[in-house]
Amino acid sequence: MYTEKEPAEVTIQNFLSKVKHYYHAKDVDKIYSAFEVAQKAHEGQFRASGRPYITHPTIVADILIDMGLDVDTICAALLHDTVEDTYITDEDLRSKFGDEIADLVAGVTKLEKIQFHDKEEEQAENMRKMFFAMAKDIRVMLIKLADRLHNMRSLQFMSPEKQQRIAKETLDIFAPIAGRLGISQIKIELEDLCLKYLDPDAYFSIARGIALKKQERDEIVDNFISQVKAELISAKIDDFDIYGRVKHLYSIYKKMKNHHKTLDQVYDLTAVRVIVDSIKDCYAVLGAIHARWKPMPGRFKDYIAVPKPNLYQSLHTTVFTEFEGHSYPIEVQIRTHEMHKIAEYGIAAHWKYKEGIAGETPMDEKLSWVKEVLSYNDDFRDSKEFLDLIRKDISNTNEVYVFTPNGDVKVLSAGANALDFAYAIHSQVGNKCVGAKVNNKIVPLNTQLNTGDTVEVLTNANAKGPSRDWLKIATTASAKAKIRQFFKRELKEEYIRTGKSMVERDAKHRGFTIAELLTPDAIAATCERYMFNDADEMFAAVGYGSISLNSVMSKLIAGNPQIQERYRKQQNERKHNGTSRRENAVVIKGMDDLLVRFAKCCSPVPGDDIVGYISRGRGVCVHRADCPSVKSMEKERLVEATWVQSEGATATFVATIEIIAEDKGDIFADITKTIVNEGLPMVGINARKDKKGNAVATVSVEISNHDQVAQLMKKVQTIPAVINVYRTHG
């Protein structure tokens, strides 16, 4: 069981004494320099525990030293909070320590200078930034994991609200990432600590239960180990290590919860691990154990022949051992010393920087899932949607192992089908796919795959590409993203033109030319904020509908101080002038010089049937006649109201429509394009799915009269996938 420990004191002397055991003299000097900079920068800062802040980056660095990371990673760990929390700048780090260390720190640093709508959006954008940095250099995530581990170890000093929020985020994101990177040591500790704060009753109950039965369990395991030793010596396997270990609390908790068992009903609380020199010895040990003890059916797994995607290799089996007249199941794990090192430290055990290896390595292939996750970015510019996708992708631990006809293994998430498999091989294989064989039998593309299946993808070089219906067939986020990317590439130029036209029209509506708006600084700021490579990618995203026009326009305006000031003044003037025009746009029968305002619940526009309601002290509020609110109003306060069209009037109104459509292909992009073609500036758009799986878009546009709304709805209704269009009352 994990016991909370924190060094009583961290000094430069005891920290460097450890450093000297791992690094050369010049590297020690570099780490010493980083420590001094961090110590000076954090001087006067304290942790919630009351300890000097410098203890935190030092312990983070210490964790990474134990993982065998290189000198630049250790320096970056010591400096990881300096740019975010002190006077130290990115330029300072680059000048003193070079680009590599500065880039690592930048990857871990939060997006402090950006204004977010809420905490969830901030979390999502920071996570997006970290994943991009992680794709460039995996060490960013290793630093972040060590940082999160120490923060979890000292979480008791935070408020209960923060404890819950941080623990949930850790369990949803950071523990699964540690698992995907094969760093079981950190994953296990994070999960146990999360359980402690998310379900403390269960945590302490399991911990106490394990402690109470420790003596009995130790006797069973010790007896089993002594028998295994005798069997291995008899089989002439002399060089081995063997020991028992209690499964970590969170894994026991999940087993109890998933199988509705009490702790007393969970028998395999202890695993016995055998570590040998070679793969040959692994199978020899397995043979000796199965020859002596009866294995439990369905519990044997060969992760040596078919490793997990996170590099994990081991033989797993569960056997029954007899002790004092009773039978007990015990899990046995068999692996080599190298496999054990990888199981504990995952990717850090293969650190290519430490070995000085250049170019492509097998490790790059193992990290392909990181880059694959980032490929979703083009399709999910909405931060929260992107974060949800990451959560689903990294937390999916149920996998199937499927073979190509050549015997290569592809690991897919449980529930994946033949189409997912085609795209898992390569995007071009998926795009040219015309069918599939599973175990030599032709099957539909939506055929679900099982571990052990052999799948052959049938392709045709002349195939035009995926059908839009494939978006419904594909189950993995990777396959869906690759299908979407195909359509985006095919229609890229059209999306760029559409997006640019939308920006140009909106700029004109706001009183600017596109040349005034699209300055190099404004484009650079917007591209950096939303991680576009260039202006064309920005336009394409707007045209495709993966990011709202309003979001991009807000950032473009904010990136140009002169335009921002002009726009602010124009808005103030427009607000003032618009009020007087609108007051004159409606006549209330029998009344003059009354304050007239427009109800937000139904947003009436010229041409709508309207009615006035005399409110107490606030003049007349004008509603659409079909507004549901009117039915509950006092009849004696309702008055006749009519629209008047003043010569030269330029007042604009906001109308909101809701569109329900089949979720086919690029439906949101089709809707956006139709609205743009009508020349109506969009002031807001929200896209979602309803309970039936239909796509729902709520769009607000600026108009001058009812006819424009009616014409827009008519045009949107012509889109083949659209089911219904109507004016909203909200």
N, C-alpha and C positions, 0 to 999 in steps of 0.2 A: 504494500500500500504506500502511496506517496506520502511523504512527510515533508511539511513545509520547512524549508531551510533557506536562509539567506546569509551570506558571509557576514560575520560580525562587523568587519571593517574591511574596506578595500583601499589599499594604498598603492602607490606607484611601485614600491619595493616588492610587495608580495605578488602583485600582478605581473611584474617583469620577471620575477623568478620563474614563473610558469612559462612565460614567453620564451625565455632562454633555452628551455628544454625542447622547444619545437622549431625555433627559427635561427637563421644565421645572424651573425653580429650586425651586419648592415640592416637587416630586417628589424632587429630589435631596436636599433636607433630610429628607424622610421615609425615604429609603433610608439616608442617613447615620445617622439615629436607630436604624433596625433593625440596621445594622452594629454600632453601638456596644453595643446590648443584647446581640447575639449574641457579640461579642468579649469582653465582660465575663463573660457566662454561661459561655463555654467556656474561660475563662482557666485555665491549668494542665493542660488536656486536650491529648492528642497523638494523631495518627493512627498506624497501624501503621508507616507510613513514617518516623516520627520527627518529622514536620512538625507545627506547631501546628494544633489541630483547626479553628480558624477558617478555615483555607485551604479546607477542604472546602465549607462552605456558601457561601463567596465564589465558588468556581469553579462551583458549581451555579447560583448567581445569574448569573454571567458567561455561562454557556451559554444561559440563558433570555433574557438581554439580546440576544444574537446572533439569537435567534428572534423578537425584537420584542415580547416580552410586556409587559404593563402594570405599573405601579409596585407595585400590591398583590401581584402574583405575585412580583416581585423581592424585596420585603420578606419575604414568606412563605418564599421560598427561603433567605434569610439566616437566618431564625428556625426552619427546619423541624426541627432537632434539639434545640431548647432545652427543650421540654416533656418530651421523651423522655429526655434525657441530662443535664439540669441542674436547678437549683433553680427555674427559671422555671415558673410554672403557667399553665394555660389562662386563668384569671381575670386574671393579670398582663397577658397579651397583649391580652385584650379591653379591659381598662382603658386601656392605652397606645396600641394600634393599631386598635381597633375589631373588630367581629364578623367582617367579611369576611376579614381577614388571619388572625384566630384560627381561623376555620372551615377555611381552607386548610391551616394547620399541623396542625389536628386530623385532617384527612383523610389526611395523610401519616404521622401518628404511629402507632406500633405499639400493639397491645393488651397493654401490659406488665403490667397489674395482674390479668389473668385467668389462672387456672391451667389449663394444657392437659395432655392425656394424653401427647402426644408432639410432636416438632418439626413433623411433617407437619400435625397439627391446628392448631398455632399459625400455620404458614404459610398454611393454608387460610382461617382466620378473619381474619387480617390482610388477605388478598386480598379476601375478601368485604366487609370494612369499607371498603377502598380503592375498590372498585367502586361501592359506595353513595355514597361521597363524590364519586367521579368523575361519577356520574349527576347529582348536584346541581350540580357545578362541574367542568368538564373540566380546569381548571387544576391540580387536585390531581394528575392523572395526568401532566401536563406537568412538574411539579416532581419527581415520582417518577422519571420517565424521565431527567431531567437528573441527579438524585441517583444513579441506577443507572449512568449513563454514567461519571460520575467515579469511582465505586467500581470499575467494571470497568477503568478506566484505571490504577488503582493496585492491582489484584488481586495483583500479584507479591509484595506484602508479606504476604499471607495464607498460611496453611498449605495444603498440597496438598488436604486434605479440604475446606476451605472454598472453595478455588478451584473444585473440581469442582462442589460443591453450588450455589454462587452462579452459576457459568457456566451450569449446566443450567437453573436457574430462569429466568435471563435469556433463554436461547434458547427455552424453552417458553412464557414468558409475556410478558416485557417487550419483546423484539424484535418479536413478532407484534403486540402492541398498538401499538407505534410504527408498524408497517406499516399497521394498520387506521386509524390517525389520519393516515396519509399523510406521516409525518415520515421520509422516506427517509434523510436525513442521519444521524439517530440510529440508525435501524434497521440501516443498513449497518455503522456502526462497532461497534454492539453485537454483531452477528453475527460479524464478523471477530475481535473480542476473545474471544467465546465459543469459536470454533474454535481459537484459540491455546491455550486451556486444556483443552478437551475432546479435541482431537486435535492435539497440538503437532507431531507428525511430519508430518502432512498440511499443516498451516499453513505450516511453514517450508519444506517441499518445494515447495509451490506458489509461495511468495514467491520462493524462489531461482530456480525455473524461469522465472518471469515476468521477473525481473531479468536473467537470462542472455540472453533473447530480446528485450530491450527495444530494442536498436538496430535489429534487423531489423523489428520490429513498428512502430517509429516511422517508419521509411522507407516502409513500406506505407501507413500511415495518412496521413502527410504528403503522399504522392503523391496519395492519394485525395482528401484535403481540397482540395488545390490544383486538382484537376479539378472538384470540386463547386463551388468558388468561381467558376470560369470559366463553368460551366453556369448558375449562378444570375444572374450578371451579364448573360450572354447573354439570359436570360429576363426581364431588366429587374427582377430582385428585388435591390435595392441595399442595403437596410438589414437586415443579418443578422449574427449571431455564429455561429461554427462552431469546434468543437474536438473532439479525441478524448480518451477517458478509458478507462482499464483497468477492466474489471469487477471488483467487489470479490471478495476471496478466497473468501468463503463461497458466493457464487453459482457460482463456478468449481468449488469443492469439491462442491456438490450436483449440478452437471451431470456431473462425473466419476463420482460415486457412482451416480447414477440411471441413467446410460447406459453404465456400465462402460467408461469411456474413460480413457486416460492424458492427461496435460497436452498432450502432442504432438498428440493427436487432437482436442483442443478448439480449433477454429480461430477462432471469434468471441470472442476474449478482449478485444477492443477495440470500443467503440461510438463512433460519431460523432454528435454532438449539434448540431442546427441550431436556433437560436432567432431568431424573427422577431417582427414587430409585431402581426400579425393572423391570425385563423383562415383568411382568404382566402389569405394568403401561405403558410400551412402546407400547404394542398393544392396550391398552385402549386409549392412546393419538391418535394413528393412527385411531382408530374407530371414535373418536370424530371429528377429522379433516375431514375424508372422509364423515361423516354424514352431515357436515356443508358446505364443499366446494367440487366442482366437480374436481376429479383427472384427470390428463392428461394420456390418455391410453399409456401403454408401459413404463411408467416411474417409476413404483413401483418396488422396489428391497428389498428383505428381507435378509440382511446380518447377521441377528441374528440367524435364523434357519440354514443358510448356510454361515458361516463366510468366509472371504477372507483368502488366505494362509498366509498373513502377520498379522493375528489375528484380523483384523478389523471387528467390529460388529456394526450394526446400521440399522434402517429402513429408507429408502429413498422414498419419494413420491413427486410429483410435482402437485400442485393444482392451480386453477385459482381464483384470488381474484378481487373483483370489487373496483375501486377507482375513484371517480369523473366521473362516466359514462363509464369508460374504464376497460377492463379485462386484468389482468397481471398474468403471471405464476410465481410462487414462489416455490422453492425447500424447502422441510422440511426434516430435519434429526432428528431422534428420537433415543436416546440411554440412557443407564444408566451412572452413574458417573464413574463406573469402566470401561465401554466401552469407555468413553470419554478419560480417562487417557491412555488407550491402543492406541486409535486413535492418540493421540498427541505424545506419546513417544514409541509406539510399543513395541519392545522386551525389552527395558529398563524398562518398567513398570512391567515386570515379572521377575526382575533380581534375579536369583536363588542364586547368590553369596551373595547378600545382605540379603537374608532370611536364609542363611546357609543350604540350601537344598543340600543333597548329592545324587549321583546316577542319574538314568534316570528320567527326568521330561517331562511333555507335551511339554515343550519348546524345548527339543531336537528333537522331532518329527517335530515341526514347522520349525526347522533350517535344516531339511534334504536336502533342495534344495542346501544349501551351499556345503555339502558333495557330493551331486549329481553332481554339477558343477565340482568339483575336480576329479570325476571319469572320466571325459573327458580327464584328463591330460595324461593318458597312451596312448590315441589315438591321441593326438595333442601335441607332444613335440615341434613342431614349435611354438615359442612364439606368433607370430602375429596371427596365425590360432587360437590358444587358446584364445587370447584376443577377436578376432572377435566372437568366439562362446559365450564367456561370455556376450559380448554386446548384442547379439541376445537373449540370455536366460533371462537376467535381464530386458531388455527393452520391452519384450512381455507382455503388459498389457491386451490384449484381451484374455479372458479366457472362457472356457465352464465348467459347473458344471455337472458331470455325476455320476450316482448312480450305486452301486453294487446291486445284488439281495437282499442283507441284508439291504440295505438302507444307506450304508456308502457313503460319497461323495468323489469323486476324482476330483481335479481341474487340467485341462489340458489346454494347449495353444490352441487358436482358430485354427481350421484346423486339429486337432489331429484326429486319426482314431482308429479303434478297436484294432489294433496291438499296438499302442502307449499306449492304456488303459491297455492292458495285462501286458506290462512292467512297467507301473506305479504302478500296484498292487505289483509285485515282479519280479525280474529277472528270477526266476525259473518258475513262471507262464507263462511269455513270452516265455521262452525256450521250455516249454512243450505244448505250445498253438497249437491247431489243427483247431480251428475255433472260431466263436463268434456269440452270439445272441444279437441283439439290439431290445429292446422292444418285447422280446419273438419271434423274427423272425431271422432265420439264415441268416447271411450276409457275404460278403467277408471281409477279414481283412483290406482292404483299405477303408472301409466305413467310411465317415467323421461323427463325432459325434456332436450333438447339446446339449445345456443345457437342462436338464430334462430327457435325455435318460437314460434308465436302460440297463446296459451291463453285459452280462454273458460270461465269457471266458471259452471255451471248451478246456480241456486239456487231454493229454494221457501220462500216466507215462512211456510208452515205446517209446515215441517220441524221435528221435535222436537229436533234437535240431533245431535251426533256419536254414532256407535256406539263402544262400548268397543274394538271390533276396530280402529278407526282408529289406536289407539296402536301397533299393529303395522305399519300401512301407512305412517304418517308417518316420514320419515327425518331431518328437521331437528329440532334441539332446540327451536326456536321453536314449530313446529307441535305437537309433543308437549306442551309446556308449556301452550299455549292449550287443547288438548283436556282436559288434566287440570284446568285452571282452570275449565272449563265444569262438570265433574262436581263440583268443590269448591263452586262457587256454588250449584248445584242442591241439594246436600246439606249446605250450610253449617250450617244450624240443627241438623241431626242430628249432625254432627261436633262442634259446640260442646257439645251435650248429652252426647254420649258422652265427650268429653274431660273435661268438668267432673265427670261421674260417676266417671271413672277417678281423677282427682285427689282427689275427696272420699273415695272408698273407700280409697285409699292413705294419705291423711292419717289417717283413722280407724284404719287398721291400725297406723300409727306412733304413735298415741296423741294426735292433735290433732284439733280441729274445723277445718273448712274456713275458718271465720271467723278463727280464730287464725292459720292459715297464710297466708291471702291478704290480708296487710296491703298498703297502698298502696306502701310501700317495697320489699317483697318482689316484688310484681308488676312494679314499675318496673325493678328490677334484672334480673329474668328477661327482660322484654321488651327491655331494652337489650342484654343478652347475646346473645339470639337474634334480635334485630331484628324483634320483633313490634310491631304498632301498639297493641294493647291486649290485655286479658285474654281476650276472646272469640277473638281470633286465636290466642292461645296454646292455649286449649282445643281449638280446631278442629284445630290442628297435631297435638296429642296424639291426638285422636279419629281423624284421618286416618291417623296413623302416620308422618308425615314427621319427627317427632322423638320420642325415647323418653320414656316417662313418668318413668323414673328420672332422666334428664337434667334435666327440668323440676323435679321434686321436689327434687333436690339443690340447684338454684339458688334455689328458693323458700325452702328451709330456710336456706341460706347468707345469704339476704337479710333474715333475721329473727334477730338475735343471741340473743334470749331463747329462741325455738323451737330454735335450733341447740344451745344449751347443754342444754336439756331433752332433746332427742333424743340427744345424746351420753351423758347420764347413763342414759337409758332403754336405750340400746344396750348399755352396760356391764352394767346389771342383768339385761337380757334374756339376754345372753351367759352370765352366771354362772348364772342360774336355768335357762336352757335346757339347759345341760350336765348339771345334776343330774337334770332331768326325762328327758332322753334316755337317761341311764345307766340309769334305772329302766324305760325303755320296752322293753328287750330282756333276756331271761333266757338265760344261757349254761348249757346242761345240765351238771350236775355241778360247777359252779364258782360261788363267791360272792365278793363284794367285789373283783371284777376291774374294771379300767378298761376301759370300752367306748367305742369311737369308731366313727364311720360313714365308710365309704370314699367318697372324693370321685370315684373313677372311675366309680361307678354310682349313687350317691345313693339308697340304699334308703329306702322310706317304709313306714309301717304298712300291712300287707296284702300286701306283696311277700314271696315266698319268699326266705328269707335263710339265710346260713351264716356262722359265725364263723371267723376265722383268728387263731391265737395268734402274735403277733409277738414278737420278742426285745426285752424291756424296755419295750414300749409297750402291754401289755394285749392285748385282743381287738379286732380290726378286723372290723366287720360289713359283708358284701357282699351284693348281690343274688345269688341262686343262679345266675342266668343271666349273671352278669358274666363277660366273657371272661378276666379276670385269674385267676379261680378255677381255670381249667383248668391253668394253669402252676404252681399252688401245691403245696407238699409236702402229700400226702394226710394224713399223720399229725398235721399241725398244724390241720387243719380240724375244727371242733366244731359240734355242733347248736345252733342259736339260734332262739328264738321271740319273737314280739311279745307284750307284756302291755299291757292297757289299764287304767291306774290311774284310779280315780274322780277326776274333776275335772281330769284331765291336759289341759294346753293347749299341749303342745309342737307346734311347726310344723316342717315339713321342706320342702326345696326339691326340686322335680321338674322335669326338663327334657324337653321334647318337641320333635321336629323335624317340620315341616310342609312337604311338597312340593306345589306347586300350579301350575296354568297361570298364566302372567303376564298376567292379564286385569284391566284397569281398576284398581280399588282393592282388590286382593286382600289386601294387608297391613292395610288399614283394616278389612276384613271380619273378618279373623282377630282383630285387636285387640278389635273390638266384641264378638265371640263370647266371648272370654276374660273381658272385663269383665262381661258379662251373667251369667257363672257366679259372679261375686263372688270370684274368686281374685286376690289381689294379685300383680302381675307384678314380679319383681325383676331381670329382664333380658330383652332382646329383640335379636336380631341378624337382619338381613335381607340376602339376597344372591341372586345368580343362579347356577345350576349350568351345566355345559357344554352341556346340552341347551336352555338358555334358560328353564328353569322357575324360578319364584320359590321360594326356600327361606327359611323363617323358623325360627329356633331360639329358643324361648321358655322361660324359667324362671319358675315360679310357686310361691308358698308354699301348702302344703296340710297337712292333718292326717292323711290316710289315702290308701290306694291307690284307693279307690272314687272319690275326687274327681278323680284323674288319669284314670281310665277314663272317667268321665262327660264330662270336658273333651274328651278325644280323640274320643269319640263325637259330641259337638256340633260340633267342628271338621270332622269328616269329612262332615257334612251340607252344608258350604259347597260349592256346585256346582263351583267351579274346583279344589277340593282333590283331589289324586291319592292321597296317602298321609300317614298320621300315625303316629309311633312314638316310644316312649321312647328317649332316648339313653343311652349308657353313660358319657358324659362330663359 
